[in-house]
Amino acid sequence: MKPQTKKPYEPPEAPQPLPIKAPWALLGGISPKRFMKEYWQKKPLLVRGAIPAFALSGQTLASPLS
């Protein structure tokens, strides 16, 4: 077996900043800036189907307490 040479640690690159002024599907097509101004801790925002992978069937969820 060949001995492994250790490479110096290289930190990962920082992620790109998120577009705060652009609309986001997760927020129902409004921008995070508008969401914070109009909705955050003021009124609820229901966005149906915002996360398609988590679709609900409409059936009651099982509870460990029942």
Backbone as XML, in Angstrom:
<?xml version="1.0"?>
<chain id="A" units="angstrom">
  <residue number="1" name="MET">
    <atom name="N" x="0.825" y="-1.196" z="0.000"/>
    <atom name="CA" x="0.000" y="0.000" z="0.000"/>
    <atom name="C" x="0.861" y="1.248" z="0.000"/>
  </residue>
  <residue number="2" name="LYS">
    <atom name="N" x="0.439" y="2.188" z="-0.753"/>
    <atom name="CA" x="1.158" y="3.441" z="-0.852"/>
    <atom name="C" x="0.705" y="4.388" z="0.267"/>
  </residue>
  <residue number="3" name="PRO">
    <atom name="N" x="1.627" y="5.028" z="0.965"/>
    <atom name="CA" x="1.203" y="5.960" z="2.018"/>
    <atom name="C" x="0.497" y="7.172" z="1.409"/>
  </residue>
  <residue number="4" name="GLN">
    <atom name="N" x="-0.559" y="7.592" z="2.086"/>
    <atom name="CA" x="-1.324" y="8.739" z="1.602"/>
    <atom name="C" x="-0.651" y="10.034" z="2.038"/>
  </residue>
  <residue number="5" name="THR">
    <atom name="N" x="-0.572" y="10.945" z="1.118"/>
    <atom name="CA" x="-0.030" y="12.255" z="1.471"/>
    <atom name="C" x="-1.191" y="13.154" z="1.868"/>
  </residue>
  <residue number="6" name="LYS">
    <atom name="N" x="-1.008" y="13.848" z="2.955"/>
    <atom name="CA" x="-2.077" y="14.725" z="3.436"/>
    <atom name="C" x="-2.002" y="16.069" z="2.729"/>
  </residue>
  <residue number="7" name="LYS">
    <atom name="N" x="-3.145" y="16.482" z="2.237"/>
    <atom name="CA" x="-3.245" y="17.788" z="1.604"/>
    <atom name="C" x="-3.635" y="18.802" z="2.679"/>
  </residue>
  <residue number="8" name="PRO">
    <atom name="N" x="-3.174" y="20.017" z="2.543"/>
    <atom name="CA" x="-3.595" y="21.024" z="3.517"/>
    <atom name="C" x="-5.098" y="21.278" z="3.406"/>
  </residue>
  <residue number="9" name="TYR">
    <atom name="N" x="-5.701" y="21.615" z="4.525"/>
    <atom name="CA" x="-7.145" y="21.866" z="4.554"/>
    <atom name="C" x="-7.492" y="23.079" z="3.700"/>
  </residue>
  <residue number="10" name="GLU">
    <atom name="N" x="-8.495" y="22.909" z="2.869"/>
    <atom name="CA" x="-9.008" y="24.008" z="2.065"/>
    <atom name="C" x="-10.478" y="24.199" z="2.424"/>
  </residue>
  <residue number="11" name="PRO">
    <atom name="N" x="-10.831" y="25.336" z="3.020"/>
    <atom name="CA" x="-12.233" y="25.546" z="3.393"/>
    <atom name="C" x="-13.119" y="25.630" z="2.156"/>
  </residue>
  <residue number="12" name="PRO">
    <atom name="N" x="-14.379" y="25.244" z="2.285"/>
    <atom name="CA" x="-15.283" y="25.324" z="1.132"/>
    <atom name="C" x="-15.551" y="26.772" z="0.754"/>
  </residue>
  <residue number="13" name="GLU">
    <atom name="N" x="-15.935" y="26.955" z="-0.495"/>
    <atom name="CA" x="-16.258" y="28.297" z="-0.967"/>
    <atom name="C" x="-17.572" y="28.761" z="-0.344"/>
  </residue>
  <residue number="14" name="ALA">
    <atom name="N" x="-17.657" y="30.035" z="-0.072"/>
    <atom name="CA" x="-18.886" y="30.596" z="0.489"/>
    <atom name="C" x="-19.993" y="30.534" z="-0.555"/>
  </residue>
  <residue number="15" name="PRO">
    <atom name="N" x="-21.239" y="30.253" z="-0.126"/>
    <atom name="CA" x="-22.337" y="30.217" z="-1.093"/>
    <atom name="C" x="-22.649" y="31.613" z="-1.616"/>
  </residue>
  <residue number="16" name="GLN">
    <atom name="N" x="-23.273" y="31.628" z="-2.763"/>
    <atom name="CA" x="-23.673" y="32.903" z="-3.356"/>
    <atom name="C" x="-24.822" y="33.491" z="-2.538"/>
  </residue>
  <residue number="17" name="PRO">
    <atom name="N" x="-24.889" y="34.803" z="-2.413"/>
    <atom name="CA" x="-26.008" y="35.401" z="-1.682"/>
    <atom name="C" x="-27.338" y="35.117" z="-2.390"/>
  </residue>
  <residue number="18" name="LEU">
    <atom name="N" x="-28.375" y="34.928" z="-1.607"/>
    <atom name="CA" x="-29.688" y="34.649" z="-2.175"/>
    <atom name="C" x="-30.330" y="35.940" z="-2.688"/>
  </residue>
  <residue number="19" name="PRO">
    <atom name="N" x="-31.103" y="35.854" z="-3.769"/>
    <atom name="CA" x="-31.753" y="37.058" z="-4.307"/>
    <atom name="C" x="-32.926" y="37.484" z="-3.415"/>
  </residue>
  <residue number="20" name="ILE">
    <atom name="N" x="-32.717" y="38.485" z="-2.598"/>
    <atom name="CA" x="-33.720" y="38.917" z="-1.627"/>
    <atom name="C" x="-34.881" y="39.675" z="-2.284"/>
  </residue>
  <residue number="21" name="LYS">
    <atom name="N" x="-34.620" y="40.361" z="-3.379"/>
    <atom name="CA" x="-35.671" y="41.168" z="-4.018"/>
    <atom name="C" x="-36.469" y="40.391" z="-5.061"/>
  </residue>
  <residue number="22" name="ALA">
    <atom name="N" x="-36.007" y="39.196" z="-5.439"/>
    <atom name="CA" x="-36.701" y="38.388" z="-6.450"/>
    <atom name="C" x="-37.790" y="37.543" z="-5.787"/>
  </residue>
  <residue number="23" name="PRO">
    <atom name="N" x="-38.893" y="37.243" z="-6.510"/>
    <atom name="CA" x="-39.949" y="36.406" z="-5.934"/>
    <atom name="C" x="-39.495" y="34.962" z="-5.744"/>
  </residue>
  <residue number="24" name="TRP">
    <atom name="N" x="-39.978" y="34.346" z="-4.672"/>
    <atom name="CA" x="-39.666" y="32.947" z="-4.362"/>
    <atom name="C" x="-40.959" y="32.139" z="-4.371"/>
  </residue>
  <residue number="25" name="ALA">
    <atom name="N" x="-40.933" y="30.967" z="-4.986"/>
    <atom name="CA" x="-42.105" y="30.090" z="-5.010"/>
    <atom name="C" x="-42.498" y="29.664" z="-3.598"/>
  </residue>
  <residue number="26" name="LEU">
    <atom name="N" x="-41.528" y="29.451" z="-2.744"/>
    <atom name="CA" x="-41.802" y="29.020" z="-1.371"/>
    <atom name="C" x="-42.627" y="30.052" z="-0.608"/>
  </residue>
  <residue number="27" name="LEU">
    <atom name="N" x="-42.516" y="31.318" z="-0.989"/>
    <atom name="CA" x="-43.281" y="32.390" z="-0.337"/>
    <atom name="C" x="-44.490" y="32.810" z="-1.169"/>
  </residue>
  <residue number="28" name="GLY">
    <atom name="N" x="-44.919" y="31.949" z="-2.061"/>
    <atom name="CA" x="-46.102" y="32.250" z="-2.860"/>
    <atom name="C" x="-45.872" y="33.289" z="-3.937"/>
  </residue>
  <residue number="29" name="GLY">
    <atom name="N" x="-44.649" y="33.393" z="-4.426"/>
    <atom name="CA" x="-44.350" y="34.321" z="-5.507"/>
    <atom name="C" x="-44.044" y="35.739" z="-5.051"/>
  </residue>
  <residue number="30" name="ILE">
    <atom name="N" x="-43.845" y="35.936" z="-3.749"/>
    <atom name="CA" x="-43.437" y="37.264" z="-3.281"/>
    <atom name="C" x="-41.977" y="37.200" z="-2.849"/>
  </residue>
  <residue number="31" name="SER">
    <atom name="N" x="-41.349" y="38.340" z="-2.791"/>
    <atom name="CA" x="-39.930" y="38.374" z="-2.428"/>
    <atom name="C" x="-39.773" y="38.285" z="-0.909"/>
  </residue>
  <residue number="32" name="PRO">
    <atom name="N" x="-38.632" y="37.772" z="-0.443"/>
    <atom name="CA" x="-38.383" y="37.749" z="0.996"/>
    <atom name="C" x="-38.457" y="39.146" z="1.617"/>
  </residue>
  <residue number="33" name="LYS">
    <atom name="N" x="-38.016" y="40.150" z="0.877"/>
    <atom name="CA" x="-38.060" y="41.524" z="1.386"/>
    <atom name="C" x="-39.510" y="41.955" z="1.639"/>
  </residue>
  <residue number="34" name="ARG">
    <atom name="N" x="-40.386" y="41.679" z="0.668"/>
    <atom name="CA" x="-41.808" y="42.026" z="0.832"/>
    <atom name="C" x="-42.446" y="41.190" z="1.941"/>
  </residue>
  <residue number="35" name="PHE">
    <atom name="N" x="-42.094" y="39.900" z="2.014"/>
    <atom name="CA" x="-42.622" y="39.034" z="3.063"/>
    <atom name="C" x="-42.276" y="39.585" z="4.443"/>
  </residue>
  <residue number="36" name="MET">
    <atom name="N" x="-41.025" y="39.976" z="4.630"/>
    <atom name="CA" x="-40.612" y="40.506" z="5.931"/>
    <atom name="C" x="-41.342" y="41.814" z="6.253"/>
  </residue>
  <residue number="37" name="LYS">
    <atom name="N" x="-41.561" y="42.635" z="5.243"/>
    <atom name="CA" x="-42.208" y="43.932" z="5.462"/>
    <atom name="C" x="-43.705" y="43.790" z="5.739"/>
  </residue>
  <residue number="38" name="GLU">
    <atom name="N" x="-44.396" y="42.921" z="4.993"/>
    <atom name="CA" x="-45.854" y="42.851" z="5.073"/>
    <atom name="C" x="-46.405" y="41.726" z="5.942"/>
  </residue>
  <residue number="39" name="TYR">
    <atom name="N" x="-45.663" y="40.625" z="6.084"/>
    <atom name="CA" x="-46.227" y="39.453" z="6.741"/>
    <atom name="C" x="-45.551" y="39.054" z="8.049"/>
  </residue>
  <residue number="40" name="TRP">
    <atom name="N" x="-44.248" y="39.181" z="8.148"/>
    <atom name="CA" x="-43.508" y="38.649" z="9.288"/>
    <atom name="C" x="-44.057" y="39.208" z="10.595"/>
  </residue>
  <residue number="41" name="GLN">
    <atom name="N" x="-44.569" y="38.347" z="11.451"/>
    <atom name="CA" x="-45.151" y="38.653" z="12.761"/>
    <atom name="C" x="-46.316" y="39.637" z="12.672"/>
  </residue>
  <residue number="42" name="LYS">
    <atom name="N" x="-46.978" y="39.699" z="11.499"/>
    <atom name="CA" x="-48.131" y="40.593" z="11.339"/>
    <atom name="C" x="-49.386" y="39.826" z="10.943"/>
  </residue>
  <residue number="43" name="LYS">
    <atom name="N" x="-49.260" y="38.980" z="9.932"/>
    <atom name="CA" x="-50.411" y="38.213" z="9.469"/>
    <atom name="C" x="-49.914" y="36.908" z="8.852"/>
  </residue>
  <residue number="44" name="PRO">
    <atom name="N" x="-50.755" y="35.873" z="8.880"/>
    <atom name="CA" x="-50.327" y="34.586" z="8.326"/>
    <atom name="C" x="-50.290" y="34.608" z="6.799"/>
  </residue>
  <residue number="45" name="LEU">
    <atom name="N" x="-49.449" y="33.776" z="6.252"/>
    <atom name="CA" x="-49.356" y="33.613" z="4.803"/>
    <atom name="C" x="-49.449" y="32.121" z="4.501"/>
  </residue>
  <residue number="46" name="LEU">
    <atom name="N" x="-50.551" y="31.713" z="3.899"/>
    <atom name="CA" x="-50.738" y="30.320" z="3.510"/>
    <atom name="C" x="-50.376" y="30.178" z="2.041"/>
  </residue>
  <residue number="47" name="VAL">
    <atom name="N" x="-49.409" y="29.331" z="1.759"/>
    <atom name="CA" x="-48.982" y="29.090" z="0.381"/>
    <atom name="C" x="-49.217" y="27.611" z="0.090"/>
  </residue>
  <residue number="48" name="ARG">
    <atom name="N" x="-50.314" y="27.324" z="-0.564"/>
    <atom name="CA" x="-50.640" y="25.927" z="-0.888"/>
    <atom name="C" x="-49.716" y="25.420" z="-1.993"/>
  </residue>
  <residue number="49" name="GLY">
    <atom name="N" x="-49.175" y="24.227" z="-1.794"/>
    <atom name="CA" x="-48.314" y="23.612" z="-2.795"/>
    <atom name="C" x="-46.951" y="24.259" z="-2.930"/>
  </residue>
  <residue number="50" name="ALA">
    <atom name="N" x="-46.496" y="24.963" z="-1.897"/>
    <atom name="CA" x="-45.191" y="25.625" z="-1.975"/>
    <atom name="C" x="-44.058" y="24.612" z="-2.073"/>
  </residue>
  <residue number="51" name="ILE">
    <atom name="N" x="-44.234" y="23.457" z="-1.430"/>
    <atom name="CA" x="-43.221" y="22.399" z="-1.476"/>
    <atom name="C" x="-43.905" y="21.157" z="-2.050"/>
  </residue>
  <residue number="52" name="PRO">
    <atom name="N" x="-43.860" y="20.960" z="-3.364"/>
    <atom name="CA" x="-44.584" y="19.850" z="-3.992"/>
    <atom name="C" x="-44.206" y="18.472" z="-3.458"/>
  </residue>
  <residue number="53" name="ALA">
    <atom name="N" x="-42.986" y="18.282" z="-3.002"/>
    <atom name="CA" x="-42.559" y="16.971" z="-2.509"/>
    <atom name="C" x="-43.260" y="16.596" z="-1.206"/>
  </residue>
  <residue number="54" name="PHE">
    <atom name="N" x="-43.892" y="17.555" z="-0.544"/>
    <atom name="CA" x="-44.569" y="17.298" z="0.720"/>
    <atom name="C" x="-46.073" y="17.458" z="0.574"/>
  </residue>
  <residue number="55" name="ALA">
    <atom name="N" x="-46.616" y="16.898" z="-0.478"/>
    <atom name="CA" x="-48.056" y="16.991" z="-0.700"/>
    <atom name="C" x="-48.806" y="16.187" z="0.360"/>
  </residue>
  <residue number="56" name="LEU">
    <atom name="N" x="-49.886" y="16.756" z="0.875"/>
    <atom name="CA" x="-50.710" y="16.062" z="1.860"/>
    <atom name="C" x="-51.866" y="15.386" z="1.146"/>
  </residue>
  <residue number="57" name="SER">
    <atom name="N" x="-52.290" y="14.257" z="1.682"/>
    <atom name="CA" x="-53.357" y="13.503" z="1.040"/>
    <atom name="C" x="-54.737" y="13.955" z="1.483"/>
  </residue>
  <residue number="58" name="GLY">
    <atom name="N" x="-54.844" y="14.735" z="2.529"/>
    <atom name="CA" x="-56.138" y="15.148" z="3.046"/>
    <atom name="C" x="-56.648" y="14.228" z="4.130"/>
  </residue>
  <residue number="59" name="GLN">
    <atom name="N" x="-55.955" y="13.114" z="4.350"/>
    <atom name="CA" x="-56.347" y="12.190" z="5.405"/>
    <atom name="C" x="-55.773" y="12.657" z="6.735"/>
  </residue>
  <residue number="60" name="THR">
    <atom name="N" x="-56.456" y="12.300" z="7.815"/>
    <atom name="CA" x="-55.998" y="12.657" z="9.145"/>
    <atom name="C" x="-54.687" y="11.935" z="9.441"/>
  </residue>
  <residue number="61" name="LEU">
    <atom name="N" x="-53.751" y="12.651" z="10.012"/>
    <atom name="CA" x="-52.469" y="12.055" z="10.376"/>
    <atom name="C" x="-52.615" y="11.245" z="11.657"/>
  </residue>
  <residue number="62" name="ALA">
    <atom name="N" x="-51.913" y="10.140" z="11.741"/>
    <atom name="CA" x="-51.948" y="9.303" z="12.934"/>
    <atom name="C" x="-51.202" y="9.997" z="14.064"/>
  </residue>
  <residue number="63" name="SER">
    <atom name="N" x="-51.774" y="9.942" z="15.252"/>
    <atom name="CA" x="-51.153" y="10.562" z="16.416"/>
    <atom name="C" x="-50.749" y="9.478" z="17.402"/>
  </residue>
  <residue number="64" name="PRO">
    <atom name="N" x="-49.560" y="9.577" z="17.990"/>
    <atom name="CA" x="-49.159" y="8.580" z="18.986"/>
    <atom name="C" x="-49.965" y="8.709" z="20.275"/>
  </residue>
  <residue number="65" name="LEU">
    <atom name="N" x="-50.697" y="9.801" z="20.447"/>
    <atom name="CA" x="-51.476" y="10.022" z="21.664"/>
    <atom name="C" x="-52.879" y="9.446" z="21.579"/>
  </residue>
  <residue number="66" name="SER">
    <atom name="N" x="-53.346" y="9.113" z="20.385"/>
    <atom name="CA" x="-54.721" y="8.616" z="20.262"/>
    <atom name="C" x="-54.791" y="7.111" z="20.310"/>
  </residue>
</chain>
